[in-house]
């Protein structure tokens, strides 16, 4: 098994977990009307790493494709 396969597998598992947590956090925000500002802050706290991680992966793949094309 190559290192790239292990890294890709771990990345998919971590992104899936974080996406699930982000979804659950936003569901909690919709479920309650009290404490919404605090819950919204928690929801963004879970969503931000997912977005940044996805952006990092896309940028890395773009850089790899650019380098491969040169």
Secondary structure, 3 states (H helix, E strand, C coil): CCHHHHHHHHHHHHHHHHHHHHHHHHHHHHHCCCCHHHHHHHHHHHHHHHHHHHHHHHHHHHHHHHHHHC
